[in-house]
């Protein structure tokens, strides 16, 4: 079984490795900054990104990119940004658990 130290190391590894977010409008990907990465009191690694496209659009997908420019996580969304909408906050939650198989 993993120790508490192992869980802490795994959570901190995720925090260090995620470099940026990207979002897709049509077939074009745009970069978005990571505004916060925290480990919640429940041990969940929460990565928040703020999307500010600057024009009305429909965001079809959001993904996280690691420091090696590889996709680490992706989720399909259908978010319509209208003229009055200036920012969209998206987040990914990573819950690291261990399951014993017998």
Secondary structure, DSSP 8 states (H G I E B T S, - for coil): ---HHHHHHHHHHHHHHEEEEEEEETTEEEEEEEEEEEE-TTSEEEEEEEE--SS-EEEEEEEEEETTS-EEEEEEEEEEE-TT---EEEEEEEE-------
